Amino acid sequence: MVRSLALSAFAALALSTPAMAAAAERPIVIAHRGASGERPEHTLAAYERAIDEGADYIEPDLVVTKDLVLVARHETELSDTTDVADHPEFADRRRSKDIEGQMVSGWFAEDFTLAELRTLRAKERMPGIRPANARFDGLYQIPTFDEIVALVRAKEAETGRTIGLYPELKHPTLLLEQEGIDSVDLLVRELQRYGLDKADSPVFVQVFEVRPLQRLNQLVDTPLILLIGPEGGPYDEPSMRWADLMTPSGLAGIAQYADGIGPFLGLVLNADGTPTSLVADAHAAGLKVHAWTLRKENGFLPAALRSAGGPQADGQWRQLFGAALASGADGFFTDNVKQLVGLVKAP
C-alpha cells in the first residue's frame, strides 16, 4: 500500500483525526467490492453486508458476458474468484489472452453466456489472507448489474437511506479492441434505464482510462472518476503518465471530463504518513479525491504497522486509517467497512 511508513508519524496523525474530521465534511465510505474483508468479493452477500455496516457506496467491478450482460467480477479472468476450473464441461474454454501487455491464461467472462456463468459459484480470491471468507466458497452466484441495483433499491426501502453505486468498467478499451464489446455503451444503457444518468444520481463511474470517461461525459451526466495507479499510465493513452496527470495542469485537464480522481493511497500519503499535495491540488482543480484501498490485515499494511501473527492477522490499521482521514480526501475505498464507518461516523 504505502512504502516503509513511520509508525510514530501515523500514531500522531491518528490521535488528531477526530478533530480534523469534524472540521470538514465527512468523507464517504466506499465498500471495495462489498464487505470483502468478511465475504467473498463481488457477491450479493458482500454488498448487503457492507450496506448493513453503513457503507455509503458499494463498488461492483463490471465485466461482460458473451451475450452482453454486465456482471460483477474483479477481472474478466474467472479462475481466481470462481470454481470454473472444477467444471470439466468448460475445460475447452481455457485460453490465453494479452491483458494490457500481460499474458493471462484461464477462463474469461466474455467467453460465457450468462446462463453458463450461473452454473459457477464464487470463491475467496485471497484465502491465505482471509481464510474465514473461504467458509463461504461455493455458496454464491456471480451477480448481474441488474441484481445489484435491485439489492440496493430493496435495502434503500428497508433502511430509509440512500445507498450509492460506484461501478468500475474493467478494461473497456481492450474489450472493444479484442472482442468488439462496447462496455461503455452497455453501461450507459443501464444507467439510463434505471434513471441513474443524472448529475445528482447517487453514482460514480470509475475507469483507469481516459477516452471511455470522455465518452461517458458526452453520454450521461453521472459523476465520473479517473482512477490513478502508482506507476505507469492509462492503457488507452500510452503517451500519458499518471505522474503528469497529477500535476496542477494535468488535474485541470482531467476536470474537463471527470468529476474526481481515484488515486492509489500511496499517492495521497507521504512515507511518513503526512499528506502529499495531491488532495489540495485536486481540490484546487475542482476535483473530488477518493483514495484506494484501506485494509486492516498485515499483508496489506506497511512494515511499520504490522503486528505479530502473519499476513492474515490484523495489524495496526487504525494508524493508517487515521492518517488517511487526516489527508482531507473526500472518500475512501475499503474492504473493512465496519471499521472505517466507526471512525468517520464517530461523534
C-alpha positions as CSV (number, residue, x, y, z in Angstrom):
1,M,0.0,0.0,0.0
2,V,2.5,2.7,1.2
3,R,6.2,2.0,1.4
4,S,8.1,2.0,4.7
5,L,5.9,4.4,6.7
6,A,7.0,5.8,10.0
7,L,4.9,4.4,12.9
8,S,5.3,7.5,15.1
9,A,4.0,9.8,12.4
10,F,1.0,7.6,11.9
11,A,0.3,7.5,15.6
12,A,0.4,11.2,15.9
13,L,-1.9,11.7,12.9
14,A,-4.4,9.1,14.2
15,L,-4.7,11.0,17.5
16,S,-5.5,14.2,15.7
17,T,-8.0,12.7,13.2
18,P,-11.3,13.1,15.1
19,A,-10.9,16.9,15.4
20,M,-9.8,17.2,11.8
21,A,-12.7,15.1,10.5
22,A,-15.2,17.1,12.5
23,A,-13.9,20.3,10.9
24,A,-14.5,19.1,7.3
25,E,-17.3,17.3,5.5
26,R,-17.4,13.6,6.4
27,P,-15.7,11.5,3.7
28,I,-17.7,8.9,2.0
29,V,-17.1,5.2,2.8
30,I,-17.0,3.1,-0.4
31,A,-17.3,-0.7,0.1
32,H,-14.5,-2.0,-2.1
33,R,-16.1,-5.0,-3.9
34,G,-18.5,-5.1,-1.0
35,A,-17.5,-6.0,2.6
36,S,-14.8,-8.1,1.0
37,G,-12.9,-8.4,4.3
38,E,-15.8,-10.6,5.5
39,R,-17.3,-12.2,2.5
40,P,-16.0,-13.3,-0.9
41,E,-15.9,-10.2,-3.0
42,H,-18.4,-9.2,-5.6
43,T,-21.2,-11.3,-4.2
44,L,-24.7,-10.1,-3.2
45,A,-23.8,-11.2,0.3
46,A,-20.7,-9.0,0.4
47,Y,-22.7,-6.0,-0.9
48,E,-25.5,-6.5,1.5
49,R,-23.2,-6.8,4.5
50,A,-21.4,-3.6,3.5
51,I,-24.7,-1.8,3.3
52,D,-25.8,-3.2,6.7
53,E,-22.5,-1.9,8.2
54,G,-23.1,1.6,6.9
55,A,-21.3,1.9,3.6
56,D,-22.3,5.0,1.6
57,Y,-21.5,3.3,-1.7
58,I,-20.9,-0.2,-2.9
59,E,-18.4,-0.9,-5.7
60,P,-19.0,-3.5,-8.3
61,D,-16.3,-4.1,-10.9
62,L,-18.1,-4.8,-14.2
63,V,-17.2,-7.3,-16.9
64,V,-19.3,-8.5,-19.8
65,T,-20.7,-11.9,-20.8
66,K,-20.8,-13.4,-24.3
67,D,-24.4,-12.4,-24.5
68,L,-23.7,-8.8,-23.4
69,V,-24.8,-8.8,-19.8
70,L,-22.9,-6.7,-17.2
71,V,-21.8,-8.9,-14.3
72,A,-19.6,-8.2,-11.3
73,R,-16.1,-9.8,-11.2
74,H,-12.7,-8.4,-10.1
75,E,-11.3,-9.3,-13.6
76,T,-12.5,-10.8,-16.8
77,E,-10.5,-13.9,-15.9
78,L,-12.6,-16.1,-13.7
79,S,-10.4,-18.8,-12.1
80,D,-9.3,-16.6,-9.1
81,T,-12.8,-15.8,-8.0
82,T,-15.0,-18.8,-9.1
83,D,-14.9,-22.6,-9.3
84,V,-14.7,-22.6,-13.1
85,A,-11.6,-24.8,-13.1
86,D,-13.7,-27.5,-11.4
87,H,-16.2,-27.7,-14.3
88,P,-15.0,-30.2,-16.8
89,E,-17.7,-29.1,-19.3
90,F,-15.8,-25.8,-19.6
91,A,-12.2,-27.2,-19.9
92,D,-12.1,-26.3,-23.6
93,R,-12.8,-22.7,-22.8
94,R,-9.4,-22.2,-21.2
95,R,-7.2,-19.9,-23.3
96,S,-4.5,-17.2,-23.1
97,K,-5.1,-13.5,-23.7
98,D,-3.0,-10.4,-23.7
99,I,-4.4,-8.2,-20.9
100,E,-2.9,-4.8,-21.3
101,G,0.5,-6.2,-22.0
102,Q,0.5,-9.2,-19.7
103,M,-0.3,-12.7,-21.0
104,V,-3.0,-14.2,-18.8
105,S,-4.2,-17.8,-19.1
106,G,-7.6,-19.0,-17.8
107,W,-11.3,-18.7,-18.4
108,F,-12.8,-15.3,-19.4
109,A,-16.2,-13.9,-18.7
110,E,-16.7,-12.8,-22.3
111,D,-16.5,-16.5,-23.5
112,F,-19.5,-17.5,-21.4
113,T,-23.2,-16.7,-21.6
114,L,-25.0,-15.6,-18.5
115,A,-26.7,-19.0,-18.3
116,E,-23.3,-20.7,-18.3
117,L,-21.9,-18.3,-15.6
118,R,-24.9,-19.1,-13.5
119,T,-23.6,-22.6,-13.0
120,L,-20.4,-21.3,-11.4
121,R,-20.0,-20.3,-7.8
122,A,-17.9,-17.6,-6.2
123,K,-14.9,-18.3,-4.0
124,E,-12.5,-16.2,-1.9
125,R,-9.7,-14.7,-4.0
126,M,-7.2,-14.5,-1.2
127,P,-7.7,-17.5,1.1
128,G,-4.2,-17.2,2.6
129,I,-5.0,-13.8,4.0
130,R,-8.8,-14.3,4.6
131,P,-9.2,-17.9,5.4
132,A,-12.5,-17.2,7.2
133,N,-14.0,-16.0,3.9
134,A,-13.2,-19.4,2.3
135,R,-16.0,-20.8,4.5
136,F,-18.4,-19.3,2.1
137,D,-16.9,-20.8,-1.1
138,G,-19.5,-22.3,-3.3
139,L,-22.5,-20.5,-1.9
140,Y,-22.9,-17.5,-4.1
141,Q,-23.5,-16.9,-7.8
142,I,-22.0,-14.2,-9.9
143,P,-24.4,-11.2,-9.7
144,T,-25.5,-9.2,-12.6
145,F,-25.6,-5.4,-12.5
146,D,-29.4,-5.6,-12.6
147,E,-29.4,-7.7,-9.4
148,I,-27.0,-5.3,-7.7
149,V,-29.3,-2.4,-8.5
150,A,-32.3,-4.4,-7.2
151,L,-30.5,-5.2,-4.0
152,V,-29.6,-1.5,-3.5
153,R,-33.2,-0.4,-4.0
154,A,-34.5,-3.1,-1.7
155,K,-32.1,-2.0,1.0
156,E,-33.0,1.6,0.5
157,A,-36.6,0.7,1.1
158,E,-35.7,-1.3,4.2
159,T,-33.3,1.3,5.7
160,G,-34.8,4.6,4.5
161,R,-31.4,5.9,3.4
162,T,-29.8,6.4,0.0
163,I,-27.2,3.9,-1.0
164,G,-24.8,4.8,-3.8
165,L,-23.4,2.7,-6.6
166,Y,-19.7,3.0,-7.6
167,P,-19.2,0.7,-10.7
168,E,-15.8,0.3,-12.4
169,L,-15.6,-0.7,-16.0
170,K,-12.8,-3.2,-16.4
171,H,-10.6,-2.9,-19.5
172,P,-13.2,-1.2,-21.7
173,T,-10.7,-0.4,-24.5
174,L,-9.3,-3.9,-24.5
175,L,-12.7,-5.5,-24.7
176,L,-13.6,-3.3,-27.6
177,E,-10.4,-4.0,-29.4
178,Q,-10.2,-7.7,-28.9
179,E,-13.9,-8.8,-28.6
180,G,-15.9,-6.0,-30.2
181,I,-17.7,-5.5,-27.0
182,D,-18.6,-1.9,-26.1
183,S,-19.0,-1.9,-22.3
184,V,-19.3,1.9,-22.2
185,D,-22.5,1.7,-24.3
186,L,-23.8,-1.2,-22.2
187,L,-23.3,0.7,-19.0
188,V,-24.9,3.9,-20.4
189,R,-28.0,1.9,-21.4
190,E,-28.3,0.5,-17.8
191,L,-27.7,3.9,-16.2
192,Q,-30.4,5.4,-18.4
193,R,-32.8,2.5,-17.8
194,Y,-32.6,3.0,-14.0
195,G,-32.6,6.8,-14.1
196,L,-29.0,6.9,-12.8
197,D,-27.7,9.1,-15.6
198,K,-28.2,12.4,-13.8
199,A,-25.7,14.8,-12.2
200,D,-27.2,14.2,-8.8
201,S,-27.6,10.4,-9.2
202,P,-26.1,8.5,-6.2
203,V,-23.5,7.0,-8.6
204,F,-19.8,7.4,-9.5
205,V,-18.5,5.6,-12.6
206,Q,-14.8,4.9,-12.5
207,V,-12.3,3.8,-15.1
208,F,-8.5,3.6,-15.3
209,E,-8.7,5.0,-18.8
210,V,-9.3,8.5,-20.3
211,R,-11.2,8.0,-23.6
212,P,-14.0,5.9,-22.0
213,L,-14.6,8.6,-19.4
214,Q,-14.6,11.2,-22.2
215,R,-17.3,9.2,-24.0
216,L,-19.3,8.8,-20.8
217,N,-19.1,12.5,-20.2
218,Q,-20.8,13.1,-23.6
219,L,-23.5,10.5,-23.0
220,V,-24.5,10.8,-19.3
221,D,-24.4,13.4,-16.5
222,T,-23.4,10.8,-13.9
223,P,-20.4,11.8,-11.9
224,L,-17.2,10.3,-13.3
225,I,-13.9,9.3,-11.7
226,L,-10.5,8.7,-13.3
227,L,-8.7,6.0,-11.4
228,I,-4.9,6.6,-11.0
229,G,-2.3,3.9,-10.3
230,P,1.0,4.1,-8.5
231,E,3.1,3.9,-11.7
232,G,2.7,3.9,-15.5
233,G,-0.3,5.5,-17.2
234,P,-3.7,4.8,-18.8
235,Y,-3.8,1.9,-21.2
236,D,-5.7,3.8,-23.8
237,E,-3.3,6.7,-23.9
238,P,0.2,5.3,-23.9
239,S,1.9,8.7,-24.1
240,M,0.3,9.8,-20.8
241,R,1.9,9.1,-17.4
242,W,0.0,9.2,-14.1
243,A,2.7,11.4,-12.7
244,D,1.9,14.0,-15.4
245,L,-1.8,13.8,-14.9
246,M,-1.3,14.6,-11.2
247,T,0.3,17.9,-11.8
248,P,-1.9,21.1,-11.5
249,S,-2.1,21.3,-15.3
250,G,-2.8,17.6,-15.6
251,L,-5.6,17.8,-13.0
252,A,-7.1,20.8,-14.7
253,G,-7.3,18.7,-17.9
254,I,-9.0,15.8,-16.0
255,A,-11.6,18.3,-14.8
256,Q,-12.7,18.8,-18.4
257,Y,-14.3,15.3,-18.5
258,A,-14.3,13.9,-14.9
259,D,-15.6,15.0,-11.5
260,G,-12.8,13.5,-9.5
261,I,-9.8,11.1,-9.2
262,G,-9.4,7.8,-7.5
263,P,-5.7,7.5,-6.6
264,F,-3.7,4.8,-5.0
265,L,-3.3,5.7,-1.3
266,G,0.4,5.9,-1.6
267,L,-0.1,9.0,-3.8
268,V,-2.1,10.7,-1.1
269,L,0.2,10.0,1.8
270,N,4.0,10.5,2.1
271,A,6.2,7.8,3.5
272,D,5.9,9.4,7.0
273,G,2.1,9.4,6.9
274,T,1.7,13.1,6.2
275,P,-0.4,14.2,3.2
276,T,1.1,14.9,-0.2
277,S,-0.1,17.9,-2.1
278,L,-2.4,15.8,-4.3
279,V,-5.6,16.3,-2.4
280,A,-5.1,20.1,-2.2
281,D,-4.1,20.3,-5.9
282,A,-7.1,18.2,-7.0
283,H,-9.5,20.3,-4.9
284,A,-8.0,23.4,-6.5
285,A,-8.9,22.0,-9.9
286,G,-12.5,21.3,-8.7
287,L,-12.0,17.5,-8.4
288,K,-13.0,15.1,-5.6
289,V,-10.5,12.6,-4.3
290,H,-11.5,9.0,-3.5
291,A,-8.4,7.0,-2.5
292,W,-7.9,3.3,-2.5
293,T,-7.7,0.9,-0.6
294,L,-7.9,0.8,3.2
295,R,-7.4,-2.7,4.6
296,K,-6.6,-4.0,8.1
297,E,-4.6,-7.2,7.6
298,N,-0.8,-7.2,8.0
299,G,-0.5,-8.4,4.4
300,F,-1.7,-5.0,3.2
301,L,-0.1,-2.7,5.7
302,P,3.3,-1.0,5.6
303,A,6.0,-2.9,7.6
304,A,6.0,-0.3,10.4
305,L,2.3,-1.0,11.1
306,R,2.3,-4.8,11.0
307,S,1.6,-6.9,14.1
308,A,2.6,-10.4,15.0
309,G,0.6,-13.3,13.6
310,G,1.4,-13.4,9.9
311,P,-0.3,-11.7,6.8
312,Q,-3.8,-12.7,7.8
313,A,-3.6,-11.1,11.3
314,D,-4.9,-7.6,12.0
315,G,-2.2,-5.0,12.0
316,Q,-2.2,-1.5,13.5
317,W,-4.7,-0.4,10.9
318,R,-6.1,2.5,13.0
319,Q,-2.9,4.5,12.4
320,L,-3.2,4.1,8.7
321,F,-6.9,4.8,8.6
322,G,-6.4,7.8,10.8
323,A,-3.6,9.2,8.6
324,A,-5.8,8.7,5.5
325,L,-8.7,10.6,7.1
326,A,-6.4,13.4,8.1
327,S,-5.3,13.8,4.4
328,G,-8.6,15.7,3.6
329,A,-9.6,13.2,0.8
330,D,-13.4,13.1,0.1
331,G,-13.8,9.4,0.3
332,F,-12.0,6.0,0.7
333,F,-12.4,2.6,-0.7
334,T,-12.2,-0.1,2.0
335,D,-12.5,-3.8,2.4
336,N,-13.3,-3.2,6.1
337,V,-16.5,-1.2,6.1
338,K,-17.4,-1.6,9.8
339,Q,-14.0,-0.3,11.0
340,L,-13.9,2.7,8.7
341,V,-17.5,3.7,9.4
342,G,-16.7,3.5,13.1
343,L,-14.0,6.2,12.6
344,V,-15.7,8.6,10.1
345,K,-19.1,8.5,11.8
346,A,-17.8,8.7,15.4
347,P,-19.4,11.7,17.3
